[in-house]
Structures are given as structure tokens and as C-alpha cells.
Amino acid sequence: MSELIPDQTTKLLPDYIDKLTAYSSAKSEKLTGTTWLNANENPYVKNITLSVDNLNRYPEPQPEDVISRYANYAQVNTNQVLMTRGADEGIELLIRTFCRSRKDSITIFLPTYGMYKVSAQSHNVGLNSLTQDDLQTSTISQLVEKIGHSKLVFICNPNNPTGALVGTKRIEMLSDALPTNAILVIDEAYIEFCSDYSSTKLINNNRNIVVLRTLSKAFALAGLRCGFTLASPIILAAIKKVLAPYPVSTVVALIAKNALVNDAITSMRRQVNILNKLKLELIDWLDSSPQVDKVLVGSGNFVTLKLKSAEYIQVASEIGLIMRPLNLFDSDTWLRISIGSNTELAQVKIWLNTINNNNFSSKR
């Protein structure tokens, strides 16, 4: 049997897949470092001991005990919860379920999380790219007009990478004003850091609202790949038609169940309070740094800032400090820093102080 040569394989690709740029991260680019503040991970490590004796059997498609505990935590009904492989799978499932290839589109508000675009393009679904300014300052009628005929409208709240928040009242008004064939998707990956802004309370009265959640950030379980899609039973029933038969492994379900007991939730909230405090302290320090041009003050376990020079980021990599470079507002001098431990954030200060003490210039 002959093997396909690379050129032949490429010819098999649909044009929209061939042109697609894969989502990029420090891990996928094989970067090496000693301090990782690039992926908005929680610095608190969980020591987990498991005893599992039924891995020879397929798991429950939707583990009832996990669904029940998450519904109780999020204050929704159990029939409004779907467990997924991270919030990313929720994004993918929504686009696969509700958007027709080459006919439908989604709306996003730039700059924002990159997987909305990747998922849309991988299914040959159109992209209506508006701005965060559109989202924040347009009247509701203006915003609806700009959204047009998009099937899905993605709002990352708080927004990654700017940290900007949209109030629940404005989200409710937008939901009410959208056409009946549009779904408003609120990505709440970072909502535990500003829980008063959650839109879960809107699900009962607004059937076109979907909320995406994850255990990756505040719950410190990024390696688990566990998320939840919260929506009306009608929307979830449609999504289940394209869901894999056994999407949640037995091990993931067991760890997730233990993460959602009352003591674990109390511990998570205590850690969130610590991280929010560390963030404020870091912002104060960055505001006084001569190497920093601007700091965006928003919500989430990260800080986004504009440096005087993009070359400072290379200096950070050279000393093993890995952060997330960003190209925002037509400038490549932006950077997102995850809120890590005191020890990790001390490396940020050492990095910028080193640049200051060495009188760094772009001619180095």
C-alpha cells in the first residue's frame, strides 16, 4: 500500500483548512522556562490521590453526581448543565450545532480569546469581527445592527486579554434585542474573579443565553480539561446530538466531583481573594515602572500591559520568564502576565529592574 506524499495530502485539504492558522501557545511552541506566567493558570497545586477500579468500563456520558454538584455551585438546574472537555469544547460544539458551513457567521469583539475565530474558521463559518469599543459604547440598537445576521455572538466576560467587563443588565438588554435565531454566548472562564458579574441568573428567562464555564482557572485544574456549558434544556438537547458518546473520562469526573464539594469551593474562593490582592499589588508596582507605558485595569487572574519596547519580552525569555506577548491596538509591545505566586511575581519585578539597571535600549 503506497503512502501519501506531503503534496498529495495537502491537496486533500479543504481550502479553509489549508489556510487555517492553528492556535498557538508557549507549550505548543516548545518554549522553555523556569517561571510560567503565560496561560492564566492558577499557581496553587492540588495533590490528588485516586483509587479507580472500573476503568475497563465506559464512563457515564454526563456524570450525574458532577452535574448535580456543579448545578448547585452555579445556582442553575441540573437540566441546564452539560459537562465538556474544557470550555473550548463548548465553543466548538455550539458552532458545529448551530452554524451552517459557508452560510452562517459568528460575531466576536476584538481583542478577545482566539479560539472563537479558530473554531469558526475550522468549520468554514463566517466571522463578523467587531471591537470591544463597539461592545462597550454602542447603543443596544446600534450593536444589534452591527451584529447583523450572526447565529452566535461570543462575549468573553471578563474579556481575555483586556479584562473588560460587561454588566449583566447590558447583557440582558442585548439578549432581548437580538433576533430570535441568534444565541448570545457568555464565556465566563474567569468569572470567579468577579462573581457578581455572572450571567447564569439570566438563563431561566432568556432562552437564547449560553454560559461557558471551566475548572481550569480559579479551580486550579487546567490539566484536567473540564468545562461546563450552561443553557436551556432545548439548547443542550441540540448540542448532545453532535456530542461524542463518552466525552468525560472516569478520572476527570472523579476529580471534578471532589473539586465541587463545599470545602474545596471555600478553598478556591480563598485562593481567588489572594490572587486578586496580588494582582492589585502588581498593578501598583507596574504603574510606577519606567519600562511600562500603560496597564489595563480589568478583571481576571492576569494583567495586560504595554511596554516601552517589545525587546523587553526577549530579555524575559532569556532569563526563563515566560509570559504571553500580544499584538494589540496595532502594537507588538503588549504583554499579558498571569497572576502567579509571590515568588513567581517577584521574577517579573527582577526582570524589569534588570532592564532599568542595565539602561537597556533597542540597540542592545
C-alpha positions as CSV (number, residue, x, y, z in Angstrom):
1,M,0.0,0.0,0.0
2,S,1.5,3.3,-1.1
3,E,1.8,6.2,1.4
4,L,0.6,9.6,0.6
5,I,3.4,12.1,0.0
6,P,3.0,15.6,1.6
7,D,1.9,17.4,-1.5
8,Q,-0.9,14.8,-2.1
9,T,-2.0,15.2,1.5
10,T,-2.2,18.9,1.2
11,K,-4.4,18.6,-1.9
12,L,-6.9,16.6,0.2
13,L,-7.5,19.6,2.5
14,P,-10.4,21.9,2.0
15,D,-9.2,25.4,1.2
16,Y,-10.5,26.8,4.5
17,I,-8.5,24.2,6.5
18,D,-5.4,24.7,4.4
19,K,-5.5,28.5,5.1
20,L,-6.1,28.0,8.8
21,T,-3.5,29.1,11.4
22,A,-3.5,26.8,14.4
23,Y,-4.0,28.2,17.9
24,S,-0.5,28.9,19.3
25,S,0.7,28.7,22.9
26,A,4.0,28.6,24.7
27,K,3.6,24.9,25.2
28,S,2.8,24.2,21.5
29,E,5.9,26.3,20.5
30,K,8.1,24.2,22.9
31,L,9.3,27.2,24.8
32,T,11.5,26.5,27.8
33,G,11.4,28.5,31.0
34,T,11.5,28.3,34.8
35,T,8.7,30.7,35.6
36,W,5.4,30.3,33.6
37,L,3.1,33.2,33.7
38,N,1.7,32.9,30.2
39,A,-1.5,30.8,30.3
40,N,-3.5,32.3,33.2
41,E,-3.0,29.2,35.2
42,N,-3.6,29.1,38.9
43,P,-0.4,28.7,40.9
44,Y,-1.9,26.6,43.6
45,V,-1.0,22.9,43.0
46,K,-3.6,20.3,44.0
47,N,-2.3,17.0,45.4
48,I,-4.8,14.4,44.2
49,T,-4.8,10.7,45.2
50,L,-7.2,8.4,43.2
51,S,-8.4,4.9,43.6
52,V,-10.2,3.8,40.5
53,D,-11.2,0.2,39.8
54,N,-13.6,0.5,36.9
55,L,-11.5,1.8,34.0
56,N,-12.4,-1.3,32.0
57,R,-15.9,0.2,31.6
58,Y,-17.0,3.2,29.6
59,P,-17.9,6.2,31.8
60,E,-21.3,7.9,32.1
61,P,-21.8,10.3,29.2
62,Q,-22.8,13.0,31.7
63,P,-21.9,12.0,35.2
64,E,-24.9,12.8,37.4
65,D,-23.0,13.5,40.6
66,V,-20.8,16.0,38.9
67,I,-23.7,17.7,37.1
68,S,-25.6,17.9,40.4
69,R,-22.7,19.5,42.3
70,Y,-21.9,22.0,39.5
71,A,-25.6,23.0,39.1
72,N,-25.7,23.6,42.9
73,Y,-22.5,25.7,42.7
74,A,-23.6,27.7,39.7
75,Q,-27.1,28.0,41.0
76,V,-28.8,26.6,37.9
77,N,-31.0,23.5,37.3
78,T,-29.3,20.1,36.6
79,N,-31.0,20.0,33.1
80,Q,-29.2,23.3,32.3
81,V,-25.7,21.8,32.7
82,L,-23.6,20.0,30.1
83,M,-20.1,18.7,31.0
84,T,-17.4,19.2,28.3
85,R,-13.7,18.8,27.8
86,G,-12.9,22.3,28.8
87,A,-14.9,25.4,27.8
88,D,-13.1,25.1,24.4
89,E,-15.2,22.1,23.5
90,G,-18.3,24.1,24.4
91,I,-17.2,26.7,21.8
92,E,-16.7,24.0,19.2
93,L,-20.0,22.3,19.9
94,L,-22.0,25.5,19.7
95,I,-20.5,26.3,16.3
96,R,-20.9,22.7,15.0
97,T,-24.5,22.5,16.2
98,F,-26.0,25.9,15.1
99,C,-23.8,27.2,12.2
100,R,-24.0,26.1,8.6
101,S,-20.7,25.9,6.7
102,R,-20.3,28.8,4.2
103,K,-23.7,30.3,5.2
104,D,-23.7,31.4,8.8
105,S,-21.4,33.6,10.9
106,I,-20.5,34.3,14.4
107,T,-19.7,37.7,16.0
108,I,-16.7,38.4,18.2
109,F,-15.4,41.5,19.9
110,L,-11.6,42.1,19.3
111,P,-9.3,41.8,21.0
112,T,-10.6,38.6,22.6
113,Y,-9.9,34.9,23.1
114,G,-8.5,33.3,20.0
115,M,-10.4,30.0,19.9
116,Y,-13.7,31.6,18.8
117,K,-12.0,32.5,15.5
118,V,-10.2,29.2,15.1
119,S,-13.3,27.2,15.8
120,A,-15.3,29.2,13.3
121,Q,-12.7,29.0,10.6
122,S,-12.2,25.3,11.1
123,H,-15.9,24.8,10.2
124,N,-15.9,27.3,7.4
125,V,-18.2,29.6,9.3
126,G,-18.1,33.4,8.7
127,L,-16.5,35.8,11.2
128,N,-18.1,39.2,12.0
129,S,-15.3,41.0,13.9
130,L,-16.4,44.0,15.9
131,T,-14.4,45.7,18.6
132,Q,-14.5,45.9,22.4
133,D,-15.4,49.6,22.0
134,D,-18.4,48.5,19.9
135,L,-19.5,46.2,22.7
136,Q,-19.0,48.7,25.5
137,T,-20.2,52.0,24.0
138,S,-22.7,51.3,21.2
139,T,-26.4,51.6,22.0
140,I,-28.2,48.3,22.1
141,S,-29.9,49.1,18.8
142,Q,-26.6,50.0,17.2
143,L,-25.0,46.8,18.5
144,V,-27.8,44.6,17.1
145,E,-27.4,46.3,13.7
146,K,-23.6,45.6,13.8
147,I,-24.2,42.0,14.8
148,G,-26.4,41.6,11.8
149,H,-27.4,38.0,11.0
150,S,-24.8,36.2,13.1
151,K,-26.1,33.0,14.6
152,L,-23.8,33.1,17.6
153,V,-22.5,36.2,19.5
154,F,-19.5,35.5,21.7
155,I,-18.8,37.8,24.7
156,C,-15.8,36.9,26.9
157,N,-16.7,38.3,30.3
158,P,-14.4,39.3,31.8
159,N,-12.6,39.6,28.5
160,N,-9.3,37.9,27.8
161,P,-6.9,39.7,27.3
162,T,-8.2,43.2,28.3
163,G,-10.1,42.2,31.5
164,A,-13.1,44.4,30.4
165,L,-16.4,43.6,32.0
166,V,-20.0,43.8,30.6
167,G,-22.7,44.3,33.2
168,T,-25.5,41.7,33.4
169,K,-28.1,44.4,32.7
170,R,-26.5,45.2,29.4
171,I,-26.2,41.5,28.5
172,E,-29.9,41.0,29.3
173,M,-30.8,44.0,27.1
174,L,-28.8,42.7,24.2
175,S,-30.3,39.2,24.7
176,D,-33.8,40.7,24.5
177,A,-33.0,42.8,21.4
178,L,-31.3,40.1,19.3
179,P,-33.2,38.3,16.6
180,T,-34.9,35.1,17.7
181,N,-32.4,33.0,15.6
182,A,-29.3,34.3,17.4
183,I,-27.7,32.9,20.5
184,L,-25.7,35.0,23.0
185,V,-22.7,33.1,24.4
186,I,-21.1,34.4,27.5
187,D,-17.7,32.9,28.2
188,E,-17.2,33.1,31.9
189,A,-13.8,31.3,32.2
190,Y,-12.6,34.0,34.6
191,I,-15.9,34.8,36.4
192,E,-14.8,33.5,39.8
193,F,-12.5,36.6,40.0
194,C,-15.5,38.9,39.7
195,S,-18.5,36.6,40.5
196,D,-21.1,39.5,40.8
197,Y,-21.0,39.8,37.0
198,S,-22.1,36.2,36.2
199,S,-24.9,35.8,33.7
200,T,-26.1,32.4,34.9
201,K,-29.1,34.1,36.6
202,L,-30.3,35.2,33.1
203,I,-30.6,31.6,31.7
204,N,-34.1,30.9,33.1
205,N,-35.7,33.9,31.5
206,N,-33.6,34.3,28.4
207,R,-33.6,31.1,26.3
208,N,-31.0,32.5,23.9
209,I,-28.3,32.8,26.5
210,V,-25.5,30.2,26.9
211,V,-22.8,30.5,29.6
212,L,-19.5,28.7,29.3
213,R,-17.5,27.8,32.4
214,T,-14.3,25.9,33.3
215,L,-12.4,24.4,36.1
216,S,-9.1,25.5,34.6
217,K,-8.7,28.9,36.2
218,A,-10.0,29.6,39.7
219,F,-10.3,25.9,40.5
220,A,-6.6,25.3,39.5
221,L,-7.4,22.3,37.3
222,A,-6.1,23.4,33.9
223,G,-4.6,19.9,33.3
224,L,-8.0,18.3,33.8
225,R,-9.6,19.8,30.8
226,C,-13.1,20.1,32.3
227,G,-15.7,22.7,31.4
228,F,-19.4,23.2,31.5
229,T,-22.0,24.6,29.1
230,L,-24.9,26.2,30.9
231,A,-28.1,26.8,28.8
232,S,-31.8,25.9,28.4
233,P,-32.6,22.2,28.1
234,I,-33.7,22.9,24.5
235,I,-30.2,24.2,23.5
236,L,-28.4,21.4,25.4
237,A,-30.6,18.8,23.7
238,A,-29.5,20.1,20.3
239,I,-25.8,20.1,21.3
240,K,-26.0,16.5,22.6
241,K,-26.8,15.4,19.0
242,V,-23.2,16.2,18.0
243,L,-21.5,15.3,21.3
244,A,-19.1,12.4,21.4
245,P,-20.6,9.3,23.1
246,Y,-18.3,9.3,26.1
247,P,-16.8,12.9,26.3
248,V,-15.9,12.8,30.0
249,S,-13.4,10.2,31.3
250,T,-14.0,8.4,34.6
251,V,-10.9,10.0,36.1
252,V,-11.9,13.5,35.1
253,A,-15.4,13.0,36.6
254,L,-14.0,11.8,39.9
255,I,-11.6,14.7,40.3
256,A,-14.2,17.2,39.2
257,K,-16.7,15.8,41.7
258,N,-14.1,16.2,44.5
259,A,-13.4,19.7,43.4
260,L,-17.0,20.7,43.9
261,V,-17.5,19.7,47.5
262,N,-18.2,22.7,49.9
263,D,-14.7,22.6,51.5
264,A,-13.0,22.7,48.1
265,I,-15.2,25.6,46.9
266,T,-14.4,27.5,50.0
267,S,-10.7,26.9,49.5
268,M,-11.0,28.1,45.9
269,R,-12.7,31.3,46.9
270,R,-10.0,32.0,49.5
271,Q,-7.3,31.5,46.8
272,V,-9.2,33.8,44.4
273,N,-9.2,36.5,47.1
274,I,-5.4,36.1,47.5
275,L,-4.8,36.3,43.7
276,N,-7.0,39.4,43.4
277,K,-4.9,41.0,46.1
278,L,-1.7,40.0,44.5
279,K,-3.0,41.5,41.2
280,L,-3.7,44.9,42.7
281,E,-0.2,44.9,44.3
282,L,1.4,44.0,40.9
283,I,-0.7,46.7,39.1
284,D,0.6,49.4,41.6
285,W,4.1,48.3,41.0
286,L,3.8,48.2,37.2
287,D,2.3,51.7,37.2
288,S,5.5,53.0,38.7
289,S,7.8,51.2,36.4
290,P,9.6,53.3,33.8
291,Q,9.6,50.3,31.4
292,V,5.8,50.2,31.3
293,D,3.8,52.5,29.1
294,K,0.3,51.5,30.1
295,V,-1.6,49.0,32.3
296,L,-5.1,47.8,31.6
297,V,-7.0,47.5,34.8
298,G,-9.6,44.8,34.4
299,S,-10.8,41.6,36.0
300,G,-9.4,38.1,35.8
301,N,-6.2,36.4,37.0
302,F,-4.0,38.4,34.7
303,V,-2.7,41.8,33.9
304,T,-2.2,43.2,30.4
305,L,0.3,46.0,29.9
306,K,2.1,47.9,27.2
307,L,5.9,48.0,27.4
308,K,8.2,50.8,26.1
309,S,9.9,48.2,23.9
310,A,8.9,44.8,22.5
311,E,12.5,43.7,23.0
312,Y,12.0,43.6,26.8
313,I,10.0,40.4,26.2
314,Q,13.0,38.7,24.7
315,V,15.0,39.6,27.8
316,A,12.3,37.9,29.9
317,S,12.6,34.7,27.8
318,E,16.4,34.8,28.2
319,I,16.1,34.6,32.0
320,G,13.4,31.9,31.9
321,L,10.4,34.1,32.4
322,I,7.6,33.0,30.1
323,M,4.6,35.4,29.6
324,R,2.2,36.0,26.7
325,P,3.2,38.5,24.1
326,L,0.3,40.2,22.4
327,N,-0.2,42.3,19.3
328,L,-3.0,44.7,20.3
329,F,-4.2,48.1,19.0
330,D,-1.6,47.9,16.1
331,S,1.3,47.5,18.5
332,D,3.5,44.5,19.3
333,T,4.6,45.9,22.7
334,W,1.7,44.4,24.7
335,L,2.1,41.6,27.2
336,R,-0.2,39.6,29.4
337,I,1.1,38.4,32.8
338,S,-0.7,35.7,34.7
339,I,-1.1,36.3,38.4
340,G,1.2,33.6,39.9
341,S,2.5,33.2,43.4
342,N,4.5,35.8,45.3
343,T,7.7,34.0,44.3
344,E,6.7,34.0,40.6
345,L,5.6,37.6,40.5
346,A,8.9,38.6,42.1
347,Q,10.6,37.4,38.9
348,V,8.6,40.0,37.0
349,K,10.0,42.7,39.2
350,I,13.5,41.3,38.8
351,W,13.1,41.3,35.1
352,L,12.0,44.9,34.8
353,N,14.5,46.1,37.4
354,T,17.3,44.4,35.5
355,I,16.3,46.3,32.3
356,N,16.2,49.5,34.2
357,N,19.6,49.0,36.0
358,N,21.3,48.0,32.7
359,N,19.9,51.1,30.8
360,F,18.5,48.7,28.2
361,S,17.9,50.3,24.8
362,S,16.7,48.9,21.5
363,K,20.3,49.0,20.2
364,R,21.4,46.2,22.6
